Amino acid sequence: MMEMEMDPECEELSGDLSCNQIEKQGRVLGGDAMSCLNLLESMADENPRMFVRYLADKEGGLVNLFWSDTCSQLDYEIFGDVLAVDATYRKNKHMGPLVVFSGFNHHNQMIVFAAALVSNEKEETYVWLLQQLLDAMKGKAPGSVITNGHRAMKNAIEVVFPLAYHRLCAWHLIENATSNLGNPTFTSEFKKCMLFDYEISQFEDRWNKMVTELGLGDNQWVCDLYACKKMWATAHIRRNFFGGFKATSRCEDLHSMLGKFVHCRHNLRDFVELFFQCLTQMRDREVQSDLCSVVGEVVLQSPLLSLENSAASLFTREIFYLFRPMLSRACTLEVQACTYTPTSEIYTVSKSGISSKEWRVSHYPDESVFKCSCFRMEFLGVPCNHIVAVLDHLEFSELPRSLVLDRWTKEARMKFMGFMDEGPFSWDSVVTCRNLMLNDLCREMCVLASATTRDFVDVSEKVWAEINRLKRKREAPENDYSDQNYEAALSDFWQDSSFGDIWEE
């Protein structure tokens, strides 16, 4: 879908933008802008769900340009619980900053949900951008948002995403502390106040001690920073899911890739075209990570082998490596006591031989739900060492599903099938999604067939036979399934498979 809007000072025009409309508007918009819109229009022809909107002023100049392709929308559907907004890339000669809306996938890699080129960073500009994002994602708002602290963006988020928890980028805050105060001691202590897993009372004590000792009680910048502590202090933020996302500086990866291709001499069309080339490289990297997550067996290292093996089978390799230290740390903890309520069991956990620091782990047996007073599960999305200690105490051999977020698992993208049924999609998007799903379907078969020589030879012959059959079909399209027979066969397959429940959720 491609739409145009005029500046509010002029008569507003909007609607589907056809090729004829583009030609008519070519008399108004500059040649470079029209060349860029023609490129996006050609992409939209192959990618019907692609979302493009732009804003023109009363003189006909291009003010804002927003786009999101099919893959990005699918990514947002699965991984759009946390949204980062970055507007620090400015390497283009025609408009203002490139605004990137991003998140992270099940490999903890950056993914791009949408992007925009804007002519200014006013509040109304950001409101317009966030509204386009909301429209592109069918009204789904993120649960958490992280930005660099730009006041106009903060106000826009409050307008468009009033229920989202807004966090400030840790990297930008540290940079601001360095530039505003130039005090290494403050910067060091501020990092601890911001990032350490303190209780709120501990955070207040450390902050007051730091400000008093450094004589910064009357410093206006420090006072303003403290006033917005709920937007940066882990003590306040940790009840909200951010998946470890602390800074928009993850976008530096994309900036670095763009820098290899984009130069100030490039026009608008070249810039957008090269941007999509960078996205393709990022998506190829995810496919490589998918392969690494399913090939080979993880060497188990912790004393809690059953729980470690369960985690290795569920989580992607990257997330598993983030979780594994919790298993070893859990072995240094002891369950000191348990209090029973009508609906839960509340365990008191502390380090062996040290009772001054305690955590409360609540277990709700009816739903097999666990919650800890440290809130790391809510904040990071992986079980903390305190919960693991209770699992070991209760002799769990597998991680309960309540402690495994779908977004962190190897099967996270299996939900693609349900969204693909909404169609239509671009050929490239469909092929990518099918490839990922087939990899998941074949993973267990490969593990089982590799166990014995007989099974290996038998399955290998069948796979080669199927490969040759598919090659013959590609060479003789007239022998392909009819659409009706194909849909019937596909329906039977999903009904017979163990994945049927996933598509119906």
N, C-alpha and C positions, 0 to 999 in steps of 0.2 A: 504494500500500500504506500502510495506516495501522495502527499498533500502539501498544499501551499497555504500560508496565511499572510495577510497584510498587517502592517503596523496598526495598532489601535487607532491612530490618528486618521487612518484612511478607512475606506469601506473594506470590510473583511471579506475575503474570498477564500473558501476552502472546499475540499472535495477531492475525489480521485483525480490524479494528474495523468492525463493521457498524453500520447506523443503529440497530438494536435495542439493540446494546451501548452505543452512545452515550447512548441514552435512559436505560438502566439506570444508567450511570455519572453521569448528570446529578444523581442524588440525592447523589452524593459530591462531585464537582467543583463549584466555584462557577458561577453563571450566566454570568459573563463568560467564564470559561475554556471552558465548554460552547458558548457562542456562537461562540468562535474555532474550536473543534474542528469544529463543524457547518459553518463556512465552509470549512475545509480538506477536510472530507469531501465537500462539494458539488464542490469543485475536483477532488478525486480521482476522482469519478464521471465527469467529462469528461476526465480525464487519468490513465488507469489506471496508468501507470508512476510517478506522483507518489509520493514517499517521505515519510511523516510518522511520527514517533515521539515519544511524550512520556512523562515520568516523573512519577508521583504519589507523595506521601508517605503514611504510614499514616493521617493524618487526612483524606486525600483532597484535599490541596492540590496544585496544579500546580507541579512543581519545575522541570522542563526541558521545552522544546518544540523539536523539530528538524524542518526540512523542506527538501526539494529537489525542484523540479519537473522535468519531462521535458527542457526546453531546457537547464537547468543541468546535468543528467546528460550530455546530449550534448556540451555545452561541455567538461565535464571529460574525457570520452573523448578529445577532440582536443587540448585545451589544459591538461590536468591535470598536466603535468610539473612545474610550479611552483605551490605553494599558499601563499597568505598568510592568516594568521589574525589578525583584528582584533576586539578586544572593548572598544573605547573609546566606543561609542555607548550612552548610558544614558537617552535621553529617553523613558522609559515608566514609568508609575506602579505597575505591577503586579509586575514581576519585576526582576531585575538587568540586566546589560548585554546588548545585542544582539551576538551573536558572528557575524561574517560570514566565510565561507570563500570566498576569491576568487582570481582569477588574471588573465591578460591574453590577449587574442585576437590574431589575425593583423594587426590594426591597432594593436597595442600599447595597446589600451583595456582598462580593467578590466571583468571579467565575474564574476558571482556563481555559485558552484557550489552553495552551500547556506547556510543561516542557522539560528540558534537563539536562543531566549530562555532565559536561565538565572537561577537564584535565587542562585547563589554562584559563586566562581571557585576552588574547591578542585580538587586534583589529580584526585580521582575523578570530578568533574564533567567535566573536560576529557577524561579517558580515555573516559568514556561518549560524549561528543560525537564524538570521533575514531573511535570504533568504529561509530557510526551513519553517519558519512561513508563509512567503508570499506564498510559494508554497502550503502549507497545506490549506490556506484560499483562494485558487483560485485567487490569485493576489490582494486581497482586503487589502489595507494599512490602518492603523489607522489614524484618524485625529489629535490625540494628544498622546504624549508618556510621561510617567513620570519615571525617574530613580534616582538612588542615586548619580549620578554625575561622575561615573567612566569615565575617558577620553576615554578609548578604546570603551566603549559603545556609548558615544556621537559621536565619529567619525563614528562608524558603522551605527548609525541611520541616519546620514547625507548622507551616501552612499546608504542605502537600502530604507529609508523612507524620501526622501529629502523634501517632502511637509508637513510632520508632524510637529506640534509645540511641541518642547521638553521642558518639565518642570523638574526642580530638586526637589527632595523629601524634603519637609519642615522639616521633622523629622531629616534627616541626616544633613541638613544645621545647624539646631540648635545644634545638637551634635558636629559638627565641630567647631562652634563658641565657644562653651564651652571649648573644648579641646585646641583650638588654642590661645584663648585670656584669658580665665578664668576670664572674667569680667562680673558679673551678670547684671550690668547696660546696657552694650552693648547688651547682649543676650535679655534682656527685650525689649529694643528699637528696636532691629533688628526684633524681632517677629512682632512688630507693622508695621514696614516698609514692611515686607514681606506679612503679612496676611490681614492688614486693607484695606478697600475699598477706597483708596485715588485716587485722580486725579494724573496724572503724575507730575504736578507742585507741588502738596502737598507732594508727595513722595520725590521729589528732595529737597524740603525745609527741611523736617524732617531728611533726610539722612545727608545733609550737616551740619545741626545743631548738630546732634548726633556725627558725626566724629570730628567736631571742638571742641565741649565741652569735649570730651573724649581724645583729642589729638592723634587721630589715622590716621591722614591724610597721614602719611608716612609709615604706616604699610602695608607690601606687601600683606598679606593675605586679609586684608580689601579692598585694591585696586583691587585685583583679583576678589573678591566677587562682588564688584560694577560693574566691567567690564562685568559680565554675568547677570546683573540685569533683563534682559528680560526673563531669564529662571526661575526666582523665585519671582519677585515682582508682586503682584496682580494688581497693577496699569498698568503693561504692559501685563500681561497674560489674563486679564478678557475679552478680545474680542474673546477668544477661549474657546470651550466647554471642561470642565474637570469634570462637574457634582459634584463638591465639593471634588474631589479626590486630596488631597494635598500631600499624602505620600505613599511610597511603604510599610510603616509599617503595612498596612492592611494585608500584607502577614504573619505577626506575628501570625494571627489566624491559618493559615495553618501550620506554623512552630510549634505552640503549639500542634496541633493535631498530626503532625508527631512525635513530641517528645514523645508522649504517647505510640507510637508503635515501633518507629525505634531506634535502638541502634547501636553503632559503630561495634558491633560484627556481625550484619546482613550482608549478602552478597548482591551482586548487584541485584539478582533476588528478594530477600526478600524486598529490599528497594523499587523497582518499584511496586511490588505487594501491599505493604502496602500503597504506595502513592495513588494507585487507590482506596483502601479502604477509605482513607481520603476523596477523591473526592466524593465517594458515600455518606458519611455522610454529606458533604456540600450540595449536591443536595437534600438529604432528608430534610434538613433544609429549603430549598427554597419551597418545597411542603407544609411544615407547614405554611410558610409565605403566600403562595397563599391562603390557607384555612382561615387564619386570615383576609385576605383582603376581603373575600366574605361573611364571617359569621358575622351576627349582623349588626346593624346600628350605624354609628358614631353619637355621641351626638354633635349637632351643637352649637357653642359657640360664634361666632363672630356676630357683628351687621349686617354683609352682608350675610344674611342667604342663599339667592338664589345662590350667587357665591360660598359660602362654600359647599352647597349641590351639586353643579355641580362638584366641585373639588373632593369631596368625592366619587362621582359615577365614576369618570374617573381614578384618581390616585390610585396606591396601597396604603395601609394604611401607610407605612413608608414615602412615598413621600408626601402624604397628610399632615402628621404631620409636615414635613419640610416646607410645603407651608402655612399652616394655620396661623402662626404668621404674614404673609404678610397682611392678611385681617384686623387684628386689627391695625397694623401700618398704613395701608392706611387710617383709620378713623382719624388719626392725621394730615393728609395732606389736602391741599386745591389746587384746580386748579385756578391759578391766572390770566392766560391769554391764548389766543389761536390765533395762526397765521395760516392763510390758504394759501396753495400753490395749484397749479393745480392738484397735485396728493395726497396731504396729509394735515393733520391737526396737527399742532405742539403745544402741550399743555405745559405750564410752571407750574410746580408743586413745592410747598414748604411746609414746616411745618407750621401749623396754628400759626400765630402771629410772625413767624420768616422768613423774606424774604432774609436773607443773604446767605442762601444755597438753590439753585434751581436745578431742574432736568428738562430735556426736554424729553417729551414723544411724539413720532411721530406715528400718526395713519394713515394707508393707507386704506381708506374705501372700495375700490374696491376689495381688497384681505383680508380685515379684519386682517391686520397685524399690530402689535404694536412693537415699538423699543424704548428703554429708554437709556438715556445718561449714566446711571450707568452700563450698559452691564451685569447685573446679569442674565437676561434671556439667553444671549449667553453663559455665564460662567457656570451657575448652571443648566440651563434647566427648571427652574420654574419661573413664573411671579414674578416680584419684586413688592414691595408695591406702587411704583410710577405708574406702569401700572395699578394695581388694583384700585388705586384712580381715574384714568381716566375712567376705565370700570364702576365704580360706577357713575361717573359724566355723562357718556353717557347712564346710566340706562341699562347696560347689566345685564341679569339675568343668563347667562351661560358663562363659559370660552370659547372664540373662539378656534377652533381647532388649529390655528396657535400658540397658547400659550401652547399647550399640546403635548409634545414630546411622540411619540409612545413608546419609550423605558421606559417611566415612568408609563405606564398605566397597568391596570389589564389584558388587552388583548395583551400585548407585545408579548407573546409567541404564539399567534394564527397564526403568520406567519410561524410557524413550518410546517404547512401542505404544503405550497408551496415548502419548501426545502425537505420535505420527498418524494415528487413526483420525486425528482432527484435520490433517492435510489441508491443502496441498503443500508440498515442500520441494525445495530445490533438489536436483539430482545429487549434487555433492553432499548435501546435508543427510539425505536418506542413506546414501552409500556409507557415509561415516558412521551413522547410528547403527545400521545393520552389521557393519564390520565389528563394532564394539560388542553387540549382542551375541553374534556368533562366537566371538572369542570367549565370552562367558559360558555359552552353552557347551563348548567343546573342552573347557578346562578340565572338568572332572573326568571326562572320557579319556583324555590324554594321561591323566594320573593313573587311572585304573589299568589302561591298556599297556602302560609301561612296566607293570609289575612282573609280567612273565613274557618269555620269548614267544610262546604260542599266541597269546592275546595281542602282542605287538604286531606279529606278522599278519594275523587275521584282520585286525583293524586297519593296518596300513594298506592291505589289499582293497578293503572296502572304500577307504578314503580315496585311493588312487582311481578306483572305478568310478566313484562319484565325481571326481575332478574331470576325468575324461568325458563323462556324460554331460557335465555342464559345458565343457569346451565344445562338444558337438552341438549342443543347443545354441550356443552363441554363434556358431558357424551356420546354423540353419534355423533362423528365427521363426520360420513358418511352422516348425514343429513344437513351438513353445506352448505352454498352457494358455487356454483362453482365460480371460479375466474372471469369468464366472467359475470355471473349474479351479483356478488358482485360489480365489477367495474361499471356496468351499474347503479346499485342502488345508489352507492356512487356519481356518476356523477349527477344523478337526484337530490340527496339531496343537493349538493352544488349549483346547479342551482336554486333550490327553496329557499335556505336559504339566509338570509341577509349577510352572510359572503362571498358570491361569489366574490364580488368585491375585497376583501382582497387577495384572492389567485391569482387574475389576475394581481395585481400590479407588 
